[in-house]
Amino acid sequence: LETVTRTRELHREARRRVPYPVIALVGYTNAGKSTLFNHLTDSKVFAKDLLFATLDPTMRGITLPGGRRVIMSDTVGFISDLPTQLVAAFRATLEEVLDADLILHVRDISHEDTDAQAEDVKKTLTDLGVDALTGAPIVEVWNKIDCLDPAYREKLLADAGEEGPIALSALTGEGIEQLSSRIDAFMAQHDDILTVRVPVAEGALLAKLYQMSEVLERSDAEDFVTAEVRVSDKQRGPFREAFGPFIDG
């Protein structure tokens, strides 16, 4: 487990140098995280009605409706009263959540114990050191609305509202578009849109521009490259340190 933890820390350190934010899917086992992950990323991650069908974090890059690139992470499902000897193993697989920019708490809203399951997930996150004050923002995703009684489903959709939980079906795809748009809007709150003018001769700096930001528009002149870039919250400080003299305005 110590080896696994060290290896994943090296992977996370590499991802920290990538300008894309990370979104982690968490939830009780069988909540439908892997099915949702597959739908969002067009992947074929193993998704089955089994305990711990996902035992290792899976990462994929996706493009949101506004053109923004993000990294989506699928994690192991939680369970109540986890045996002590398994806590360390779960901690190793769930450490991805600690570096996430946004956490999607996927709930099987059709399950009779959905509220109790949600509390178990929140407790596990708190035990990991992730809460409303210290961790990434958490958005609830109410999955499996296709399994609900029509009347209760309508009430649930009304209760969710525009700023509340996202109600969807990972199986049918209903509500996926709203989820993507919500993620896009959330990420946009923390971005800087900047214009930089970099001398053409500064080839290494131009390469760094693409590593540290998302280039939205580029114009090449004889002496300078002018680019409009999107800089994420996590890259704001390093970007301004590297490109400070070249930022317009």
C-alpha positions in Angstrom: 0.0 0.0 0.0 2.9 2.4 0.7 4.3 1.6 -2.7 0.9 2.3 -4.3 0.5 5.5 -2.4 4.0 6.7 -3.5 3.3 5.8 -7.1 0.0 7.6 -7.2 1.6 10.6 -5.6 4.1 10.7 -8.4 1.2 10.5 -10.9 -0.6 13.3 -9.1 2.5 15.5 -9.1 2.7 15.1 -12.9 -1.0 16.0 -13.2 -0.5 19.1 -11.1 1.7 20.5 -13.9 -1.1 20.0 -16.4 -3.5 23.0 -16.5 -6.7 20.9 -16.5 -8.8 20.8 -13.4 -9.7 17.4 -11.9 -13.3 16.3 -11.1 -13.7 13.2 -8.9 -16.7 11.0 -8.8 -17.5 9.6 -5.4 -20.4 7.7 -4.0 -21.7 4.6 -2.3 -21.0 1.3 -4.1 -23.4 0.6 -6.9 -24.5 4.2 -7.1 -23.7 4.2 -10.8 -20.4 6.2 -10.8 -18.7 4.0 -13.4 -21.8 4.1 -15.7 -21.8 7.9 -15.4 -18.1 8.1 -16.0 -18.4 6.0 -19.1 -21.2 8.3 -20.4 -19.3 11.4 -19.7 -16.0 10.2 -21.1 -17.1 7.7 -23.8 -15.1 5.0 -22.1 -15.7 1.4 -21.3 -14.7 1.2 -17.6 -16.1 -2.0 -16.0 -19.5 -1.1 -14.6 -21.5 -3.9 -12.9 -24.0 -4.3 -10.0 -21.2 -5.7 -7.7 -19.5 -4.6 -4.6 -16.3 -2.7 -5.4 -16.7 -3.1 -9.2 -14.2 -0.2 -9.3 -11.1 -0.8 -7.2 -8.7 1.5 -8.8 -9.0 5.2 -9.8 -9.5 5.7 -13.5 -8.7 9.0 -15.2 -9.9 10.4 -18.5 -9.8 13.8 -20.2 -13.1 15.2 -21.5 -14.2 18.4 -23.2 -17.1 20.3 -21.7 -19.7 22.1 -23.8 -17.8 25.4 -23.6 -14.6 23.8 -25.0 -12.9 23.5 -21.6 -10.8 20.4 -21.0 -11.0 18.7 -17.6 -9.8 15.4 -16.1 -12.6 13.0 -14.8 -11.7 10.5 -12.0 -13.7 7.5 -11.1 -13.1 6.1 -7.6 -13.9 3.1 -5.6 -17.4 2.9 -4.1 -17.9 3.5 -0.4 -19.7 1.2 2.0 -20.9 1.5 5.6 -19.0 0.0 8.6 -15.9 -0.6 6.5 -13.6 -3.1 8.3 -10.6 -1.5 9.9 -8.1 -3.6 7.9 -9.6 -2.2 4.6 -9.5 1.5 5.6 -5.8 1.8 4.6 -6.5 0.2 1.2 -9.4 2.5 0.6 -7.5 5.5 1.7 -4.8 4.7 -0.9 -7.4 4.5 -3.7 -9.3 7.6 -2.5 -6.4 9.9 -2.2 -7.2 11.2 -5.7 -10.2 13.0 -4.1 -7.8 15.1 -2.0 -6.4 16.8 -5.1 -9.8 17.3 -6.9 -11.0 20.7 -7.9 -14.6 19.5 -7.8 -16.2 16.4 -6.2 -19.4 14.9 -7.6 -21.2 12.8 -5.0 -23.2 10.3 -7.0 -26.3 8.9 -5.2 -28.6 6.1 -6.2 -31.6 8.2 -5.5 -33.9 5.2 -6.2 -32.4 3.2 -3.3 -34.6 2.9 -0.2 -31.5 3.7 2.0 -30.2 6.6 -0.2 -30.1 9.1 2.7 -28.2 6.7 5.0 -25.8 5.9 2.1 -25.2 9.6 1.6 -24.3 10.0 5.2 -21.8 7.1 5.0 -20.1 8.8 2.0 -19.9 12.1 3.8 -18.4 10.5 6.9 -15.8 8.7 4.8 -14.9 12.0 3.1 -14.6 13.7 6.4 -12.4 10.9 7.7 -10.2 11.5 4.6 -9.9 15.1 5.5 -12.4 16.4 2.9 -15.2 18.6 4.1 -17.0 21.8 3.1 -14.2 23.9 4.7 -11.0 22.0 3.8 -11.8 20.1 0.6 -13.1 20.8 -2.9 -16.7 21.9 -3.4 -19.1 18.9 -3.5 -22.1 18.7 -5.8 -24.7 16.0 -5.4 -25.7 14.0 -8.4 -29.0 12.2 -8.0 -28.6 9.2 -10.3 -31.1 6.5 -11.5 -34.2 8.8 -11.9 -35.3 6.4 -14.6 -36.1 3.9 -11.8 -38.4 6.3 -9.9 -42.2 6.4 -9.8 -43.2 9.2 -12.2 -45.0 11.3 -9.6 -42.0 11.1 -7.1 -39.6 11.8 -10.0 -41.4 15.0 -10.9 -41.3 16.1 -7.3 -37.6 15.3 -7.1 -36.8 17.3 -10.2 -38.8 20.3 -8.9 -37.0 20.1 -5.5 -33.5 20.0 -7.1 -34.0 23.4 -8.8 -31.4 25.2 -10.8 -28.7 25.4 -8.2 -29.4 22.2 -6.2 -28.4 18.6 -6.9 -28.3 17.4 -10.5 -31.0 14.8 -11.2 -30.1 12.4 -14.0 -29.9 8.9 -15.4 -26.4 7.7 -16.2 -28.0 4.8 -18.0 -30.3 6.7 -20.4 -28.3 9.9 -20.6 -31.1 12.1 -19.3 -29.7 15.1 -17.4 -26.1 14.5 -18.5 -26.1 17.7 -20.5 -27.2 19.7 -17.5 -24.4 18.2 -15.4 -21.8 19.1 -18.0 -23.1 22.7 -18.2 -23.1 22.9 -14.4 -19.5 21.7 -14.3 -18.6 24.2 -17.0 -20.2 27.1 -15.2 -18.5 26.2 -11.9 -15.0 26.0 -13.5 -15.5 29.3 -15.2 -15.9 31.1 -11.9 -12.3 30.5 -11.0 -10.6 31.2 -14.4 -8.5 34.1 -15.6 -8.8 35.1 -19.2 -5.5 36.8 -20.1 -3.8 38.2 -23.2 0.0 37.6 -23.5 2.6 38.8 -26.0 5.6 36.5 -26.1 8.6 37.1 -28.4 8.9 34.6 -31.2 12.4 33.9 -30.2 11.3 32.6 -26.8 10.5 29.0 -28.0 10.7 27.4 -24.6 8.3 30.0 -23.1 5.8 29.5 -25.9 5.9 25.7 -25.2 5.3 26.5 -21.5 2.3 28.6 -22.5 0.6 25.5 -23.8 1.6 23.5 -20.7 0.3 26.0 -18.2 -2.8 27.4 -19.9 -5.5 26.7 -22.4 -4.8 28.7 -25.5 -8.1 30.1 -26.8 -6.8 32.2 -29.7 -3.4 32.9 -31.2 -2.0 35.5 -33.6 1.5 35.3 -35.0 3.4 38.4 -36.1 7.0 38.8 -37.1 8.4 39.5 -33.6 5.6 38.5 -31.2 3.0 35.8 -30.7 -0.2 37.2 -29.1 -2.4 34.7 -27.4 -5.6 34.8 -25.4 -5.4 32.1 -22.8 -7.5 30.6 -20.0 -5.7 30.1 -16.8 -7.2 27.9 -14.1 -7.2 28.8 -10.4 -4.5 26.3 -9.6 -2.2 27.7 -12.2 -2.9 31.4 -11.6 0.2 32.0 -9.4 2.7 30.0 -11.3 1.5 31.4 -14.6 1.8 35.0 -13.5 5.3 34.3 -12.1 6.4 32.8 -15.5 4.6 35.3 -17.8 4.2 38.4 -15.7 6.2 40.7 -18.1 4.3 39.4 -21.1 0.8 39.9 -19.9 -1.2 42.7 -21.5 -3.2 44.8 -19.1 
